Amino acid sequence: MQRRWQRIRGDVIGGATAAVVALPLSLAFGIASGAGAVAGLYGAIFGGLVAAVFGGCGVQITGPPGAMIGVLVGIASQHGVGGMFLAGALAGLMQVVFGMLRLGGFVKYLPQPVIAGFTNGVAILFFMTAVDDALATLSITILTAVVIMLALRFYKQVPESLFGLVAGLVANELFIHSPHVVGDLPFHFPQLVLESMPFNRIGALLMPAFTICLLGSISALLSAEVTDGMLGVQHDSNRELIGQGLGNLVASFIGGLPVSGAVARSGVNVHSGGRTRLSSILHAIFLLLMVLVFAPVVKRIPLASLAAILMIASVRTAAWKSMKLMPRARWQYGAIMTVTTILTVVKDLTVAVAVGVVLAGLGVLVELAFSPRGKVVDPSEREATVLSFPAEVQVLAFNGPLFFVGVEQMRRRIKALAQKPGLVLDFSAVTKVDETGALALQDLVHRLQGEGISAYIAGLQREPLRMLIRMGVVDRLGRSRVCKGLDIAIRRAAQELALNGCAESAPSEYVETALKEDNETAHQPLAEA
């Protein structure tokens, strides 16, 4: 009973904290899109509530995403705000259909540089939409940004955007008196806006709607993947697509912005204690109560403060970790990322992702066609090597190259077959690994360790090992978890289980041999790379 109340308390705190974060972002995104602040609130409250009830990720916080603002501005400029609502409804319908067709796992097949490229592109578009409001009252923009950065540095208990919002509001009321504020919020019980939708332009809106569908689906499914890693659970990606689609249908029909799950808001929910679907439902309820109670204050918020929040959020949205890997990775990695980023900015997300995937696929074909094949270890040799390994240690062998197209198959195989507390991934017959495969392998081992499984990588040939070293995977996992020989990895897994009290029958010679081997090889290089 006590644990149940603790979980409910965590959901209440998580939902309330996420609502505080969502309020300024929803206002800012609504104004930046051209549909108005109320449209952002309608999307966050009603679209978010529907997605929370019907989605497949319980802790997902859904609302208007900043990554979509550039796309929405373009649609509104060509087809009007009604056209934007219609495109959002069409996108929601597409998401429901994709979920029913069980296409929710498609995002797992995208190569890492493509994901990083479109993330950087939407961050740039996101930043550009806030520039005009930021320059209108530059002093408030600077003040808000400085307060947000100080809050990020020194006081993380309260959402930093709230600090910046309050600072900008107080400064404008007492000293600056800028007329560029949110203004009156005609917030009332929403009504259908079907009469404003240009149904005669459905043909022209199909491609923009598909862009919204793709962007929203990728954002939501990636966010769900992140929260899965935080909580050690597995979301239902197809149900999540259906929930996001229903949220978009409801939001669009009542004049709200298209919505999507987002890592920032969902992460705040989890870090604040949210663990079940109750937290995401309460987020929408708390946000509605905040708007109804604090409407007189909300209408006085300076647009420059919201612009500063948008600009800082865009900078934090960029894929900085992926960009830092560019000097280590092959030139193809940086080229695909750059091309995807540029096309996202100058064209649209759909074209950018399509071109990026095609380039990545061509790169795989060229590498398979012209690169010399690595040594393939005879499976019978591997079996002979591991005949006497402890009962608590399991070995899974993989064959062929590990490129981005094979990452999900590797995940599924490990999920289906891993049944013991010790797991050794035998890569003796894996001839090549690309950047996406290396980073996925790193995340996979981290997740297995979080689930209490002692995971090791063994038997890496020269080229795959060089890739893991260059991408920093060996450094992050620790040298002891990446072994040259399969027998070494088995002994170390047995050693770890025995020391942790998880192995009842691990022979003592495994532990003694592993300890002796670790001492002898402590200062030897892992590989000539």
N, C-alpha and C positions, 0 to 999 in steps of 0.2 A: 504493500500500500504506500509506504514512504517513497519507494522508487517511482511509483506512478505519479505521485504528487510532485516529485522533483522534475520528472519529465514534463508535466503540464506547466510547471513554473518556468522551465527552460523555454518551452514553446511560447509562452506569453511574453517573456522578455525578448526572445528572438524576434517575434512578430512585431512588437512595439519598436524595437531598435531599427528593424528593416523599414518600418513605416516612416520613422524620422529621416532615414537616409533617402527614401523614395520621394518625400514631399518636394524638396527643392529640385531634384532631378526631373520629376514629372512636370513641374511648372516650367522649368527651363526648356525641356524638350518640346513641350506644347507650344511655347512662344516661338522657339527656333524653327519649328516646322511650318509656321504660318497659320495653323489652325486655332491657336489661342491656348492660354494656360488651362482652361477648363477641359479641353480635349485631352491634354496630357493627364489630368486627374481622372477623367472618365476611363481612360485606358488602364491606368494603374489600379483603380479601385474595382471596376466591374469586370474588365478583361482579366485582371489579376486574380479576382475571386473565382471566376469560372475555370481558369487554367489550374488554380490550386485544387479545386474540387475534382476535376476530371483528369488531371495530368498524371504522369507516371513517376514523377520525382516529388516526394512529399515535401522536401525543404526548399524546392525551387520558388524563388520570388520573381513574379512576372510583372512587367511594366513596360512602358515605352523605352526602347533601347537607344542609346546615343548613336550606335553604329548605323542606325537606320535613318537618321535625320537628313543626311545628304540626299538619299533616295527620295524621301518624302517631299523635301523642298522642290526637287525637280518635277515630281508628279503634280504637286499643287500648282506650280508655275505654268504647266502645260494644260492641265485638265481641271484646275480649280480644286478647292478643298473637298467638294463633293466627289470629285474624281479620286482624290486620295482615300476617302472613306470607302469608295467602291473597290479600289485596288486592295485595300486592307481586307475587305470581306472576301474577295476572290482568293487572296493569299491564304486566308483562314480555311476556305473550302478546299484548296489544294493540300494544305497540311492535313486536314481530316482524311482526305482520300489517300495521301501517302502513308498515313498511319495505318489505315485499314488494309493497305496493300503490303504492310510490314516492311516499309522502306526506312524505318527509323535508324537503322545502323549505317546509313550511307556515309555519315560524317566521319565514321571510323576509318574509311578508306582514303581520305584526303591526305596527301603528303604534307609533312610538316612545313616546308617552305611556302606552300600555297596558303595554308592556314595563317602563317605569320604574315604573308604578303597582304592578304585581304584585311587582316587585323590592322596593319599599319595604314592601309589605304582608308579604311573607314575612320581611323583615328584622325587622319589629316582632314577628311571631309567634316568630321565632327568639330574640329578646331576652327575650321574656316567659317562655319555657320555662326560662330559666336563673336567674330571679329568686330562687326559693325556695332553691336550693343556694347562691347567692351570699350571701344574708342569713344562712344557717346559720352561716357562719364569715366574717364580714365582713372581718376583718383580713387573712385570706389572699386574699380576693377583691381587696381594694385593693392589696395587695403585688404580686400577680400582674399586675394591670392596669398598675400603675406600671412594673414591669420590662418588660412587653411594649412599652409606649409608648417607654420609653428605648431599647430594642433597635431599634425602628422608626426612631428618630431618629438613633442613633449607631452601630449595629452591624448592618448589613443582610446580612452575609455568612452568618449562621446564622439559620435560621427563628426568628422572634420568639416564636412560641408555645412553642418548646422552652425558651427562656430563662425565660419566665414559669412554665412547668411545673416546672422545676428549682428556681426560687426558692421557689415555694409548697411544694414537697415538702420542701426543706431547712428552711424556717421551721417547718413543722408538726412535723417530726421532732425539731428541737432546742428549740423554744420553746413552741409552741401546743398540740400534741398533740390536735388535733381528731379525734373518732371518725368524722367524716363523710368516709370515704375510699372508693376504688373497691372494695376488698375482694378476696376470692379470685377468680381468673379460672379457671373450670373449662374451660380451653382444651384441646381434644383434637380428634382428627380428627372432622370434623362428620358427623352422621348425619341422615337424612331426618326431617322433622318433620310428615309428612303426617297422622299421627294427631291432631295438635293443631289442624289446620285445620278450621273449621266449614263443610264443604261445603254444608250445608243452608241457609247464609246467603248463597250466591253472589249471589242477586238483590239483596239489600240492600247487597252490597259492590261491585257493578258501578260505581256512581257514584263512591265513594271510590277505586276502582282507576283509573277514568278520570282522576281528579284527579292521582293519583300519576303516571300515564302522561304526562299533559299537562305537569305540572311537571318531571318528569325529562327528558322529550324537549326541552322548551324550554331547560332548563339545559344539557343536553349539546350541543345544536346551536348555541346561542349561544357556548358555550365553544369549540367547534370553529371557529366563525367567527373568534373572537379569535385563536386559535393560527394559523389560516390567515394572518391579517394579520401576525403576528409572523414567520412563516417564508416567506411568499410562495408558499404552496402552496394546493391546493384539496382539501378532504376530500370523501368520498363520504357525503352526508347519509343516504341510504337504507340503506347498509351500516352506518352508525353507529347508526341506530335499531335495526336487527336485533341488533347487538352489545350495545347497552344492554339490549334486551329479553331476550336470552339471559343476560346478567349478572344481571338481576333474577330470572329464573326460577331460576337456580342458587342465588343468595343466599337467596331466599325458601324454597326447598325444604329448605335445610339450617339454617334458623333465623337467617338474616342479615337486616339491614335492607335495604330497597330502595335502589338505588344510582343514581348519575347522574354524568356528567362535570361538572366544576366549573372555573370560570375560575381560581380561586385556586391549586388544586393543579396544574392543567395549565400555568398560567403559570410556576409555580416550576420545573416540569420543563424547560420551554423555556429559561428564563433561566439554568438551571444547566447547560445543554448538551445536553439531550435533543433528538434529531432524528428518531428512527425508532421503530417499534413496540417495539423491544427495551427502550427506556426505560420504557414503561408496564408491560411484562411484569415487568421487574426491580423496579419499585415494589412489586408484590404480593409477590414473593419476598423482598425485603428486609424488608418489613413482617412477614411470617410469621417470619423469623429473629429480628427484634427482639422479638417477643412471646415466642417460645420461650426466648430467652436472658435477657431482662430481666423476666420475669413477676414475680419477687419484689419488684422495684422498682415495677412498674406498679401492683400492688395497694395500695401505700401512697400513691398520688397523692390529694391532697385533692379532694373534689368541688367545693369553692369555686374551686380553680384552674381546673378544667375549665369551671366556670360563667363565670369571667372571660374565658377564651378564647372561649367562645361569644358572650358579650356584645360583646366587641370585634370579633369576626368579623361579627356582625350589623350593627354600626355601619358597618363598612367595606363591607358588602354593599349598603347602601342606595345608591340612584341619585342621589348628590349632584350630579353634573354635570347631570343632567336637571332637578333642582330649581333649580339656579342659573339655568337658562334660562327659568324661568317668567316672571320680570318682562319678558323680551324677547319672549317668544312671545305669540301671541294667547290670549285668555282660555279658548278651547276646550281648548288644550293642558293648562293647569293643571287645568281642570275634569275632563277625562277621566282625568288622572293621579290626582287626588284621589279620584274615585269608584272607580276600580280599586283603589286602596290600601285604602279603607274596606271595600269588599266582600271583598277578600282576607282582611282581619282578622276581620270579623264574620260572613262567610258562608264561601265557599271560593274557591279559585283558578279553578275552572271557570266559576262564575257571574261572577266578577270579569272574566275575560278576555272572556267572551261579551258582557257588558254594555259593556265598554270598546270592543270592536270595533264593536258596533252603534252606539254613540254617535259613534265616529269616522266610520263610514260615513254616518250621518245628517248629520254636519257637512259631509262632502264633497258630498252631494246638495243641501243647503241652499245651500252656496256656489256650486255650479254653476248652481242655479236662479235665485238672486237677485242674484248679483254681476255687474256689467257685464263683458262680454267684452273682453279685451285685444286689442291690435293683433296681427293675424296677418300675418307677412311672407310675401310671395309666394315660393315655393321657387325660381322662375326667377330672381328677383333675387339670391338667395343663390348660385345656381350661377354667375351672371354675375360675381359678386364674386370668386369663388375660382378662376377659370379658369386663372390663372397661378401658383398657389401651388407651392412646392417639392415635389419628388417624395417627400421624406422626411416630409412633413406630411400627415396624413389628417384630413378633416373629417367628423364624424358629426352629422347634423341630427336634432332631435327636435321633435315636434309635440304640441300640446294641453297640458293641465295635468299636472303631476307631483305626484300625491298618493301616499299610502303604498301604495295598491294597484298603482301602476305602477312602484315602485322596483325590484322584482326583474326586471321586463321590461327596464328600462334597463340593469341590470347584465348581463343575459344578452346583450343586443344589443352592448354594448361588448366583452364577452368574445369574442363570436363574430366581430366585424368589425374590431376594432383590430389592425392588422398592421404599423404603422410606428412608428418611434421618436418621432415627433411626433404628438400627437392634440389636435384642437380640438373641443370639444363645442359645437355650434351650438344655442343656446337661443332663437334669434330668433323662433320660432313657438311657444314655450312660454308660455302665458298666465298660469299660476299655479303656485306651488310651496308645499307645506305644510311644516311643521316636520320631519316625517319625511323628506320628499324633500330638504330642504336639508341635513340632517345626513348622509343617505346619499350625497349628492353630494360632501360634504366627505370622507367616508371613502373614496369611490371614487377621487377625485383623489389622495389620499395613497397609496392602494394602487398606483395606476398609477405614481406617482413612485417608489415602492419597487421596482417592477419595471423601472425604467430608462426609462419612457416620459415624455416631456415633455408634460404634460397641461395644457390651458387651457380655461376656460369663456368663451364669447363670446356677444354679441348679446342679453344679458338685458334684457327689458322692465322697466318701472318696478316693478311689483308683485313679480315674482320677485326682482329685485335688492334690493328693500327687505327681503324675507324673509331673504335670505342675509346682509345686513348686520345685521339684528336678531338673528339666531341666532349671530352671530360667525363665520360661515363665511368671509367675506371677510378678516377679520383673521387667522384661522388659516392660510388658504391663502396669504395675501399678496396685496396689491392687484394685483401684476403678473400674476397668474394669472386674474383675473376682469376681463374687458375689455368695454367698451361695444360696440365694433365687431368684426365677424368678421375684417376685414382686419388689425386691430391684433393680434388673438390669433395669426393666422397668421404675421405678421412676428416676433412675439416667440418663437413656437415655433421658427421658422427660426433666429433669433438664438441661442437656447439650444443648439440642436443644433450650430450652427457653432462656437460658443465651446467646446463640449465635445468637438469633433472627431468628432461623430456624423453630420454631413451632408457628403457628398462633393460634392454638386452644388448646394448652397443658394446662390443668387445673392447676391453681395456687397451688392446694393442693398437686399435684405431686412434684412440685418444693420445696414447704415448707417441705413436709415429707422427701424428699431426703436429703435436707440440714440438717434437724434435725437428721436424721439417721446417716449421715456422721460424724457429731460432736460426737454422742454418741458412735460410733464404731471405732473412729479414732485410738484408742490405743488397740483395741482388736485383738487377733490373728485370721487370716483368717481360719486356720484349725489346728488341732492337727496332724502334719505330722512327 
